[in-house]
Amino acid sequence: MDACRAESTWSLAEAGSAAEPVVDVRDVTKDWIERAAFGFGRTRRSPVLAGVSFKIGRGEVVAVLGENGAGKSTLLKIVAGLARPDAGSVRVFGADWRRSTPELQRRVRYSGGERGFYFRLTARENLAFFGALDGIGPNALHRRITDVAEILDLGRVLDRRFATFSSGLRQRLLVARALLTQPELLVLDEPTHALDPGHAAQVRRLVRETLVAQANVTVIVATNLIDEAVELGDRVGVLRAQRLTFVERPQERGDDGPIRALFGLPHHG
């Protein structure tokens, strides 16, 4: 796979205001609500996020690192407008998600989980269906399917039924689906989950070398892998005990010690 393949086909994001953040999250709080079965017993609330605030600039990659169940997916869905916080505000491209428009929704894409694909359709048919739902014209859609398939090394399986895909292929098709609209903000929930090391490395290169370096896409990505967070993130936000603590530019520092310390892990070496 050539991570630079998309240079001539991806529409560059507009420059916009350098001072205006792409994402502005302020004092977001979210609880899980566990309702009693059949109306018996008490409804229980468990805090997931408590007073989370951060901003993401254009062309920046923010990695959200946390253990399973820490609230990473919940936070990303809130950023993508797929879930609402109990308190606080989320602004994307200067607009409040509570007053979102179709135009705003087209500029943001979330990729996570494999539900939604049709098992009896081929990968190409699935991408064509969802691309058409997003309003992409037939000619442009044909080109984009070809482009994202080449970027993600899916060309040889485009005409296979989704039901025959391994977990890794399904994960790559999820990313392909998210890329069809050429989003300006890409929200990736564990995009390398179930991928073998080679394809996981390709997805990470795609994010850094194509989407960010060439297309100026802004990315927020969730992972539970420290090495991946360091490789991808301009900043790494460690989500623990419902709060987000940031480590700045760990890759440039060449040291994951501050991140490991937040998890109570020993320093390498």
C-alpha positions in Angstrom: 0.0 0.0 0.0 1.2 3.5 -0.9 0.3 5.9 1.8 0.9 8.8 -0.5 -1.5 7.6 -3.1 -4.3 10.0 -2.0 -2.2 13.2 -2.7 -3.8 13.9 -6.1 -7.4 12.8 -5.2 -8.1 14.1 -1.7 -9.6 17.5 -1.5 -7.5 19.7 0.8 -9.4 21.0 3.8 -9.9 24.8 3.7 -7.4 26.7 5.8 -10.0 28.4 8.0 -9.0 30.5 10.9 -5.8 29.5 12.6 -7.1 30.8 15.9 -10.4 28.9 15.8 -10.1 25.3 17.1 -11.7 22.5 15.1 -12.9 20.9 18.3 -13.6 22.8 21.5 -14.8 20.6 24.4 -15.7 22.4 27.7 -16.5 20.8 31.1 -18.1 17.8 29.6 -19.7 15.3 32.0 -21.3 12.0 31.2 -22.8 9.3 33.3 -23.8 5.7 32.4 -27.4 5.0 33.5 -28.1 1.4 34.4 -31.9 1.0 34.6 -33.4 -1.7 36.8 -34.7 -4.7 35.0 -38.5 -4.9 34.6 -38.9 -1.8 36.7 -37.6 -3.4 39.9 -34.9 -1.9 42.0 -33.1 1.4 41.7 -31.7 3.1 38.6 -27.9 3.5 39.0 -25.7 6.2 37.6 -22.0 5.6 37.1 -19.7 8.5 36.2 -17.8 8.1 32.9 -16.5 11.6 32.2 -16.2 14.4 34.7 -15.3 18.0 33.7 -13.4 17.1 30.5 -12.1 20.1 28.6 -9.7 20.3 25.6 -9.3 21.9 22.2 -7.9 20.4 18.9 -6.4 22.6 16.2 -6.6 22.1 12.5 -4.3 19.4 11.2 -3.6 18.1 14.7 -3.7 14.5 15.8 -4.9 13.9 19.4 -4.6 10.4 20.7 -6.9 9.4 23.6 -5.3 6.6 25.6 -7.1 4.6 28.2 -7.9 1.2 29.5 -10.9 -0.8 28.3 -14.1 0.8 29.9 -12.4 4.1 30.7 -14.8 6.1 28.5 -12.8 6.6 25.3 -15.6 5.5 23.0 -18.1 7.7 24.9 -15.8 10.7 24.6 -15.3 10.2 20.8 -19.0 9.7 20.2 -19.7 13.0 22.0 -17.0 14.8 19.8 -18.6 13.2 16.7 -22.1 14.3 17.6 -23.3 10.7 18.1 -23.9 11.1 21.9 -24.8 14.1 24.0 -23.1 15.0 27.3 -25.1 15.4 30.5 -23.4 18.8 31.0 -20.9 20.9 29.2 -20.6 21.9 25.6 -19.0 20.7 22.4 -18.3 23.0 19.4 -16.9 21.6 16.1 -15.8 24.1 13.4 -17.3 26.8 15.6 -20.8 25.3 15.7 -22.6 23.7 18.6 -23.5 20.1 18.0 -26.9 20.8 19.6 -27.7 22.9 16.5 -25.9 20.7 13.9 -26.6 20.9 10.2 -26.2 18.4 7.4 -23.2 20.5 6.2 -21.5 20.1 9.6 -22.2 16.4 9.7 -20.6 15.9 6.3 -17.4 17.5 7.6 -17.1 15.0 10.4 -16.8 11.2 10.2 -16.7 8.6 13.0 -15.3 5.2 12.5 -15.8 2.5 15.2 -17.5 -0.8 15.5 -18.6 -2.9 12.5 -22.3 -2.7 12.8 -24.1 -1.3 9.8 -22.6 -3.2 7.0 -24.7 -5.6 5.0 -23.4 -9.1 5.2 -24.8 -10.3 1.9 -23.4 -7.4 0.0 -19.8 -7.1 -1.3 -17.4 -4.6 0.1 -17.8 -2.5 -3.1 -21.6 -2.6 -2.8 -21.5 -1.6 0.8 -19.3 1.4 0.1 -21.4 2.4 -2.8 -24.6 2.2 -0.7 -23.2 4.3 2.1 -21.5 6.7 -0.2 -24.8 7.3 -2.0 -26.5 7.9 1.3 -23.9 10.6 1.9 -24.9 12.3 -1.4 -21.7 11.5 -3.3 -22.4 11.4 -7.1 -21.9 8.2 -9.1 -18.8 9.2 -10.9 -17.1 10.7 -7.9 -18.2 7.7 -5.8 -16.6 5.2 -8.2 -13.3 7.1 -8.0 -13.3 7.4 -4.3 -14.1 3.7 -3.7 -11.1 2.9 -6.0 -8.9 5.4 -4.2 -9.7 4.3 -0.6 -9.5 0.7 -1.6 -5.9 1.3 -2.9 -4.9 3.3 0.2 -6.2 0.6 2.5 -5.1 -2.4 0.4 -8.7 -3.6 -0.2 -8.7 -3.7 -4.0 -8.4 -7.5 -4.2 -11.4 -8.1 -1.8 -13.8 -5.3 -3.0 -16.0 -7.9 -4.8 -16.1 -10.3 -1.9 -19.2 -10.5 0.4 -18.7 -8.7 3.7 -19.8 -12.0 5.5 -16.5 -13.6 4.4 -14.3 -10.9 5.8 -12.0 -11.4 8.7 -12.0 -9.0 11.7 -9.0 -7.2 10.3 -10.6 -6.7 6.8 -13.8 -5.5 8.5 -11.8 -2.9 10.4 -10.1 -1.7 7.3 -13.5 -1.4 5.5 -14.8 0.7 8.4 -11.9 3.2 7.8 -12.6 3.1 4.1 -16.3 4.0 4.7 -15.3 6.9 6.9 -12.9 8.3 4.2 -15.4 8.3 1.4 -16.7 11.8 2.2 -13.2 13.2 2.5 -13.9 14.5 6.0 -12.1 17.4 7.6 -12.4 15.9 11.1 -11.9 12.2 11.4 -12.9 10.4 14.7 -11.2 7.0 14.9 -12.2 4.6 17.7 -9.4 2.0 17.9 -8.8 1.9 14.1 -6.1 -0.8 14.4 -8.1 -3.2 16.6 -7.9 -6.7 15.2 -5.3 -5.7 12.5 -2.1 -7.6 12.1 1.1 -5.6 12.8 1.7 -4.8 9.1 -1.7 -3.4 8.4 -1.8 -1.6 11.7 1.4 0.2 10.7 -0.1 1.0 7.3 -3.2 2.6 9.0 -1.0 4.7 11.3 1.1 5.9 8.3 -2.1 6.7 6.4 -3.2 9.0 9.3 0.1 10.8 9.6 1.5 10.9 6.1 -1.7 11.2 4.0 -4.6 12.5 6.0 -2.7 15.0 8.1 0.5 15.9 6.2 -1.2 16.1 2.7 -4.9 16.7 3.3 -4.8 18.8 6.5 -7.4 16.5 8.2 -7.8 16.8 11.9 -7.9 13.5 13.8 -8.9 12.3 17.2 -8.1 8.7 17.8 -8.8 6.3 20.7 -6.4 3.5 21.5 -5.4 1.4 24.5 -1.8 1.0 23.2 0.8 3.3 24.6 3.2 2.9 21.6 0.4 3.6 19.1 -0.6 6.8 21.0 3.0 8.0 21.1 3.4 7.3 17.4 0.2 9.0 16.3 -0.4 11.8 18.7 0.8 15.4 18.6 -0.7 15.2 22.1 -1.7 12.2 24.1 -4.7 12.5 26.4 -4.7 9.9 29.2 -8.2 9.1 30.3 -8.3 7.8 33.9 -10.8 8.3 36.7 -13.2 10.2 34.4 -10.6 12.9 33.7 -8.3 13.6 30.7 -4.6 14.6 31.3 -2.5 15.6 28.4 1.1 14.8 27.6 2.5 17.2 24.9 4.4 15.8 21.8 5.7 12.6 23.3 7.1 11.4 20.0 9.4 14.4 19.7 10.5 13.8 23.3 11.2 10.2 22.6 10.0 9.3 26.0 6.8 7.6 27.1 7.7 7.9 30.8 5.2 10.6 31.6 2.4 8.6 30.0 3.4 5.4 31.8 3.6 7.3 35.1 0.0 8.4 34.7 -0.9 4.7 34.6 1.4 3.8 37.5 3.6 1.8 35.2 7.4 1.5 35.5 9.6 3.5 33.1 11.2 1.6 30.3 15.0 1.2 30.8 
